Amino acid sequence: MHAVNLYIDETQNQNSFQNLKSGLMMDSHVENVAFNSKMPHDMLVEYDEAFVTPTSIINQLESQGLHVDVVGG
């Protein structure tokens, strides 16, 4: 399993994060999505690197109108 830290330009609250998490978790190769309400721009996504890439995660989020950057992974 691999993880990528993402920075989302748009501020997320608990509800919007849950929607993003639900969408990402529909991919059976995404293992976990974490969000800290004290850091509303940051998201950690854990995934199986044999099937998912950081680019595919970013593309999925950007297709929802978000602006996303990788800050670690």
C-alpha positions as CSV (number, residue, x, y, z in Angstrom):
1,M,0.0,0.0,0.0
2,H,1.1,3.5,-0.7
3,A,-0.1,6.9,0.4
4,V,-0.2,10.4,-1.1
5,N,-0.7,13.7,0.8
6,L,-2.9,16.2,-1.2
7,Y,-3.5,19.9,-0.8
8,I,-6.9,21.0,-2.0
9,D,-7.1,24.8,-2.7
10,E,-10.8,24.9,-1.7
11,T,-11.5,24.6,2.0
12,Q,-13.3,21.4,2.9
13,N,-15.7,20.9,5.8
14,Q,-16.7,17.5,7.3
15,N,-19.7,17.1,4.9
16,S,-17.8,18.0,1.7
17,F,-14.9,15.7,2.8
18,Q,-17.3,12.8,3.4
19,N,-18.6,13.2,-0.2
20,L,-15.0,13.3,-1.5
21,K,-14.1,10.2,0.6
22,S,-17.2,8.3,-0.6
23,G,-16.3,9.0,-4.2
24,L,-12.7,7.9,-3.8
25,M,-13.5,4.8,-1.8
26,M,-15.7,3.6,-4.7
27,D,-12.4,2.5,-6.2
28,S,-11.8,-0.9,-4.5
29,H,-8.0,-0.1,-4.7
30,V,-8.3,3.0,-2.5
31,E,-7.8,1.7,1.0
32,N,-8.4,4.8,3.1
33,V,-9.0,8.5,2.9
34,A,-8.2,10.7,5.9
35,F,-9.0,14.3,6.7
36,N,-8.1,16.5,9.7
37,S,-10.7,19.2,10.4
38,K,-7.9,21.4,11.8
39,M,-6.2,21.3,8.4
40,P,-9.2,21.7,6.0
41,H,-7.1,21.7,2.8
42,D,-5.2,18.5,3.5
43,M,-6.1,15.0,2.5
44,L,-4.3,11.7,2.8
45,V,-5.2,8.9,0.4
46,E,-3.9,5.3,0.9
47,Y,-4.1,3.1,-2.2
48,D,-2.7,0.0,-3.9
49,E,0.0,1.4,-6.2
50,A,-0.4,-1.5,-8.6
51,F,-3.8,-0.2,-9.6
52,V,-4.0,3.5,-8.7
53,T,-1.7,6.4,-9.2
54,P,-1.6,9.9,-7.6
55,T,-2.5,11.3,-11.0
56,S,-5.7,9.2,-11.2
57,I,-6.7,10.4,-7.7
58,I,-6.0,14.0,-8.7
59,N,-7.9,13.7,-11.9
60,Q,-10.9,12.3,-10.1
61,L,-10.9,15.2,-7.6
62,E,-10.3,17.8,-10.3
63,S,-13.3,16.4,-12.3
64,Q,-15.3,17.7,-9.4
65,G,-14.0,21.2,-9.9
66,L,-11.3,21.1,-7.2
67,H,-7.7,22.3,-7.6
68,V,-5.4,19.7,-6.1
69,D,-1.6,19.5,-5.6
70,V,0.5,16.6,-4.3
71,V,2.5,17.7,-1.2
72,G,3.9,14.3,-0.4
73,G,3.7,10.7,-1.3
